[in-house]
Amino acid sequence: MTKRLLERVPDTIRRKLGAQSGVCLLNGRDVFTALAGEEQIIMACNARIKHVIPGILRAAEELDAIVAFELTRTEGGMDGGYTGQTPEVFVSTVVEYAERCGFTKPFIIHGDHITVKTTEVAEYEEAERLLAAEMAAGFTSFAIDASFNPLAANIDIVARLARPVCEAGFGLEVELGEVRPVGSASNLTTVEEAREFLVTLASRGVCPQLLAIDNGSKTGNYLDGQMVNIDLERTREIYAVAVAAGLSGLVQHGITGTPLRTVGKFAEYGVRKGNIGTLWQNVAHAGLPLDLMDAMRRWAKENRQDIKYATRVFKADIDSIPEDNAHQIHEMAYREAKEFITAFRSVGSAGKLVRLLGREQCAS
């Protein structure tokens, strides 16, 4: 299995990894296209704190599962975002752990939420620079998110910004409908909007594999008494539109706090990639030394900031925690990852990818 998949590592990535590397970093386009018809979800992990990565890899290795690692523009932009991880740092961190753990399964490194919130030239150019930096660093899939803008502007921004991704043949995710934080109202993506969005993008030569929508999910931690309200029927209807437009499926944001019994149903409604971010931060925080967590909480309170913004400020201390603490985080991440991979129906997805790609080669 490994040899056949290793042959699918993009040439640009192979040059970075070296000819002898067994790391199987694949093109997101190849993975999502091959698995389009499968009712399973690839777990995408926003690893804001690096100590969760070995546990995720261990779970994926045991369960023969494809996983993705990703950071958003705010988490890991050109300046490192609020995690202190530039694109180069993030790729090298993930690849180093994959090498160290002897990880043999295929995975993706994804640029999540490369956002353009307005039509200002400066903001577009900043996203353009980040996209170029991620491509240079070794990312193999990209999410261009101009969903904050009116539909026409969203289409125009995506069509222009996606050009180098399409030309390079890497994975592409687009977004229609801003997924909002817990406690705020949703503005559900409509079927009509999705159809116009995808058809118009196609007319401009942009053919993504994935569409992220607002179906009622929320980002962040749900508080006691707050309800999870996800419109699965709307999700199914938009999935049908996406498939008709040639896409592989949908992306589900805001999974942290969603019951696993609900998570497991998403695959039946067309979700093919599930983003998990805050959960991994929670796992890491649970294993950090108590004095370090106290210091981070004080900083967040004094600066009136969400504690996630303390990640960059305390990055050196976080990266150098005692081995016992790191091991504790590894174990917790491993258990959580196994549960989600199983709920996502992604057990055995790596082996399935080998068979599907082999069938594709036979047909060509």
WOWOHU-V119695 format. One record per backbone hydrogen bond with DSSP energy under -0.5 kcal/mol. NH is the residue of the N-H (numbers start at 1). CO is the residue of the C=O. If there is no record, write none. Layout:
NH CO
NH CO
//
This chain:
5 1
6 2
7 3
8 5
9 6
14 10
15 11
16 12
17 13
18 14
21 18
25 23
26 24
26 107
28 140
29 140
31 27
32 28
33 29
34 30
35 31
36 33
38 35
40 38
41 344
42 272
43 41
43 66
44 42
44 274
45 43
45 68
46 44
46 276
47 45
47 70
48 46
52 49
53 50
56 52
57 53
58 54
59 55
60 56
61 57
62 58
63 59
64 60
64 61
65 60
67 106
68 43
69 108
70 45
71 110
73 112
73 113
76 72
77 73
80 77
82 74
83 75
83 80
84 80
85 75
85 80
86 84
90 86
91 87
92 88
93 89
94 90
95 91
96 92
97 93
98 94
99 95
100 96
101 97
102 98
102 99
103 98
107 24
108 67
110 69
110 108
111 141
112 71
112 110
114 143
115 113
116 145
124 120
125 121
126 122
127 123
128 124
129 125
130 126
131 127
132 128
133 129
134 130
135 131
136 132
137 133
138 134
139 134
140 109
141 109
142 171
143 111
144 142
144 173
145 114
145 143
146 144
149 146
154 150
155 151
156 152
157 153
158 154
159 155
160 156
161 157
162 158
163 160
166 162
167 163
168 164
169 165
170 165
171 140
173 142
174 210
175 144
176 212
179 177
180 178
182 219
184 181
189 214
194 190
195 191
196 192
197 193
198 194
199 195
200 196
201 197
202 198
203 199
204 200
204 201
205 202
206 201
207 205
209 172
210 172
211 249
212 174
213 251
214 176
215 213
218 254
219 180
226 223
229 216
229 227
230 228
231 215
232 230
235 231
236 232
237 233
238 234
239 235
240 236
241 237
242 238
243 239
244 240
245 241
246 243
247 242
248 209
249 209
250 270
251 211
252 273
253 251
255 275
258 255
262 259
263 259
264 260
265 262
266 262
266 263
268 265
269 265
269 266
270 267
271 266
272 250
273 250
274 42
275 252
275 273
276 44
280 277
281 277
282 278
283 279
284 280
285 281
286 282
287 283
287 284
288 284
288 285
293 289
294 290
295 291
296 292
297 293
298 294
299 295
300 296
301 297
302 298
303 299
304 301
305 300
309 306
310 307
311 308
312 82
313 309
314 310
315 312
318 314
319 315
320 316
321 318
326 322
327 323
328 324
329 325
330 326
331 327
332 328
333 329
334 330
335 331
336 332
337 333
338 334
339 335
340 336
341 337
342 338
343 339
344 340
345 342
346 341
348 63
349 346
350 64
351 64
352 348
353 349
354 350
355 351
356 352
357 353
358 354
359 355
360 356
361 357
362 358
363 359
364 360
//
